[in-house]
Amino acid sequence: MEQKTATSRPASNLVDSTNSNTAQVDTQQRRSGRWKLFAVIAVCAAPMIASYFTYYVIKPQSRTNYGTLIDPRNYPIPDLGSTALDGKPLALDAYKGKWLMVQVDGGDCQKACQEKLLDMRQLRLMQGKEMERIERVWLITDDQPLQTMVMREYDGTRLLRVKPELLKAWLPTEAGTTAADHIYLIDPRGNLMMRFPKDADPNLVKKDLSKLLRASAIG
């Protein structure tokens, strides 16, 4: 009687099968690695995204910010033709990475001007250990020489001379006021984002600043 023998699987097929399984495992590992990387990036970016989402997208009725929020898309910072006091070009971009409190005044800084300089100095100090995240900027709208006393009293304030016509076309104001009546806030990414009212209450400004610094992971 003729006996049938079972045919064995070719060795080449076994190799192909092994290679296919290995390739599938490698592909799965690469996909898993990519998802882990995306997860790490998401966790790192979450605080910044949350702070901007809160301030620019979610606007619940219960939120009580004192300053007026400004949509930075409508007021991108232009070239202001700004210079340092020695006449060398110096732009606001030089202070990117910090929160900027900005005031606007002529070089003949009288009482209202000096009060804003004082407010900005005190507001920065009141932030305690967070104060290093904030810079004070005075945009000077003319060529008048500055008083030595004022410069000494408010040492640390960044001084930039700007072209007034360019500045006027940029900064939004409240009805019946000028840019010199306000303190403005620029975020660390260079976005104009808030304007405080004329004769602002420093305690309420402090609360806004503190909330922003707590909510933001940048600057």
Beta strands, then each sheet from edge to edge (+ up, - down):
strand 1: 68-69
strand 2: 99-105
strand 3: 134-140
strand 4: 158-161
strand 5: 183-186
strand 6: 192-196
sheet 1: 1+ 6- 5+ 2- 3- 4-
end
